[in-house]
Amino acid sequence: MAYVTDGVLTDDEAIRDLMVVHHTWAVVGLSTNMGRPAWGVAGFLQGHDKRIVPVHPKAEAVHGETGYALLEEIPFPVDVVDVFVNAEHAEPVTAQAIAIGAKAIWYQLGVVNPDAIKLAVDAGLQVVVDRCPAIEWPRLIGA
């Protein structure tokens, strides 16, 4: 049973299961800027057999994957929306994640927006807040 606090996954087993089960991750805020955390995390996910989908206003290809300006432009199902935008922009991203039928939303370190989190929880998404899969993966799954 997944342990949640106010609808947010907090149990290590539940977070591990989310990372293992879901394969297509839309990374919102991912660009070709190699100095940004999104670039490194997307590469990490890709190196662990996850399909990453860059989502950025410039719609740039990153790590060999086609980029899209908006989540709604992605022409295939997305499992997880990984949010790398400033917290004040998280609510519209969350609404888009719900609209495309994403199963989970992962708010990266520092992306804490109570209204966005409530929106995601109320929509029934699996929700992870203020964590990074590149940190959680080695801790919960291993190399």
N, C-alpha and C positions, 0 to 999 in steps of 0.2 A: 504494500500500500504506500503510495506516495505521500510523504509528509509535507504539509503546506502550512504556511503562516499567512493568514489573510489572502489565501488563494495563490501565493507565490511558493514555488518549489524550494524547499530548504533542506531536504534530506539528501545526503550524498548518493544514496542508491537511486532515488528518483532522477537526480540530475545526470548520473551516469547512464541510466536507461535512456533518457532523452538524447544524449550525445550518441549512443550506440544505435538506437532505432532509426533516427531521422538522418536522411542522406543528402537532401538538397537544402543548402543554406544560402539564402539571399543576404548578402552583407551590405547593409545600407550605410553609405558613407565611404565605400571602398573606391579608391581612385588609383592612379598609377604612381602616386607619391609614396615611394618606398620608405620614407621616413615616418609615415603615419602608422599607428598601431593596427589599423584595419588591414593594411597590406600584409603585415607579418602574420596576423591571426588567420586571414584568409589562406595564406600559403600553408600554415600549420594544418588547417582543416583539410585542405586539398591533399596534403601529404598523409592524411589519415583516412583516405578514401571517401571524402565528402565532396560532392559537387558544389562548388561555390558559384554564386551569381552576383557579379558586381552591380550595385545600384547606386547611382550618383548622377547628379544633374548633367554632367558631361557625357554620360553613357559610354565611358571608355572600356575597352577590353583590358582585363587584368588577369594575370596568371593563365593566359590562353583562353579565357572565357569571355563571351560576349557580354558587354555591359548594357544596362538599361537605365533610362532616366527615372523611371517610376516602377514600383512593384507591379502595378497593374499592366505594364507592358510585357512582363515575362510570359511567354507563350506556353508554359508548362507548369505543373504543380510545384509549389515550394513547401517544404516541411517546416523549416525554421527561418524566422526573420531575425537576423543578428543586427542589433541597432548600435551604430557607432556615431550617431549624430548628437549634438548638444541636447541636453535634457529638455529644453524648452521646445524642441522640434519632435519630441518622441510621440506626442499624442497623434498628430496627423499620420505618422509612420504606422502607429498602432492601428488606426482606422483602416489604412491601406492593407495591412497584414490581415485584418479580419475580413476585409472585402475580397481578398484573393483566396481565402480559405486556408491560410497557413495553420498549422497545427500547434506551433509554439512560437514564442517570441523571447529573445534573449537580449536583455538590456545590459550592455557592457559596463565595465567598471566606470563609476561616476555618472552613469546615465540613470538617474533616479527622478522620476516624474510620477507622483502619486495619482494624478488624473489618468495618465497613460496606462499605468499599472492596473488601476481599477477597470478601465475600459477593456483591457485584455482579459482580466480575470472574469469579468461579467460576461464576456463573449465565449468563455470556456477554453481559452488557449492555455497551454502549459506555459508558465511564466517563470523566468529566471532573471533575477535582478542583481546588478552591481557585482557581477562575476565575469570571468573571461574563460572561454573554453580552452584556450591554450595553457591556462594555469590549471584548470579543473581536470583536463584530460590526463596529464601525467600523474596527478594526485589520485584520481579515482580509477583510472584504467591502466595506467602504466605508459611506458615509452610509446 
